[in-house]
Amino acid sequence: MPRQHLFSLRFAHALREVMAEGYGPRGLTRDVIAGLTVGVIAIPLSMALAIASGVEPEHGLYTAIFAGVIAGVAGGSRYSVTGPTAAFVIILQPLVVKHGLAALLLCTVLSGVLLVAMARARLGRYIEYIPEAVTLGFTGGIAVVIVVLQVPDLLGLHLGPLPDGLVEKLAVIRGGMHAASWPAVGLSVFTLLVLLAWPAGRTRVPPHLPALVLASLLGWVLNRYGLEVDTIGSRFSYLLPDGTRGAGVPSSLPSFQLPWTAGQQSAEELLALLPELLPAAFAIAMLGAIESLLCAVVLDGMSGKRHSANSELLGQGLANIITPFFGGISATAAIARSAVNFKSGACSPVATVIHALVVLSGLLFLSRILSYLPMPAMAALLLFVAWNMSEAPKARALLKKAPAGDIAVFLICLSLTILFDMVIAITAGVLIASLLFMKNIAALTTVSDAQVRAVLTGAKLPSGWKVFALRGPLFFAAADRCLGELSQHIQGLQGVILDMRDMPYLDAGGLAALKKLAHACEREGVAIRYAHWQFQPLKTLARAREEGDDPIAWSYPDLGAALADIEAACGPGERREHDAAGKNVTELRGT
């Protein structure tokens, strides 16, 4: 089946597929190289994204380790690399500020349950129905919010947690601008310049590695000479076994812990918050599904392979259910890391497991070095990530070339994401895009005089009869208009024939409109016949068939058969009373 990847669901689909094709030492070597490359990239990115989400940097590392292994092994895409992503920041940061880490971990578990339910319901295929204007709108909005959240660290401001609304955030930041730290600003600018200039050297080393290494050296020099710049070591700490606190990130894996015991709230307090947490869990699940399947589609285009959409949702769901029990936050497939994984030669999900082991090694053996990473440099890295995730070139092309309706949907989604939240933005965007789509499709449904078709059949059209052709789907948004127009032209006629060969779809609204037209014809004493139904409309008519007259009873397999039967039954000066139901149904079934 050509589209089997959209319907299949099985645990470890991608891994099974690779093993069935034959996996040997050569494939393992390629996966090790790719995993090492992506793992080195993922270490600072995971920390930066955890910080942006409002939690300690080690939680980002835990996420990359556990979610990377679970989603990679259990999922449906060969090359997807799972971990914390920038897309979640807009949901997680307000959640942590308002309710704390335990609420975030509980929401992540709930979102994983929703993702597994979506996989079991085979909903993976429906993600492709989200219009590009909606996707570009909310990703662009997320990028704007991420940029705003990084401004305090870019400028070296110590403002504490920012309020929820964008306007309020900007007001707080503006009020603290007088306290900007010029060493922090200089370090931010330096990091951005390296990030932007490095690709010109056309090396295979990703730009953020040299940018962070050089920024760390510059930050060390600035701190040594009394020009203080915040680092991960000065900003974050952890509890040691002897009760003292260590700087930076702990050099050990977390122990198993129930997510709802990770904060100050009791389980009862979190349970009381559940109605408030469910919308956030739904938002995390929806964004995770969209992000992971878009990532898989991009990788399919690069590799020529096919992912299993529902299997990928299953893998992502299991990852989000299990990871919070080890301190990890919400995770999904990351497009940038996955693309690097494929370009580095990965050929199976084993590469994502290697990537997770590399992150684990960084946590265990490099935690002291990681504590020297400057906060302004991490903020600059997130600016770079936000720019890439915004897909600004695609957004510009859409604004220049897309129809006005798509531009409106994009701007609405962008604005709602920035001013309110992503759930409102996606809901409104999909709803408006759907209404615009129905409006445009309804405009394609027309009814026209088709006398020329009667001439081409070679049969004679009896006096007082006319042929009309319906073109386009006859559904609720178009049926009343089209058939209402037709009812205005039946007065004074003896009969009409509706040629349905160009009408591919009929729904309940179209069926109701056909019945109204039949009643109007009956009141005017006008006979009505139908010719050349397509399969779907004929099936709909058969399901709704009632006793007595109905469209099937007055239908013909084609226009020629209808004209011949009418001509034979209508003699000079006589009106026709004719029921050809049995013959016509037999002919239709034979076509």
Summary of the structure (lengths in Angstrom):
residues: 591
radius of gyration: 31.5
end to end distance: 26.7
largest distance: 111.3
contacts: 2160
relative contact order: 0.15
helix: 67%
strand: 7%
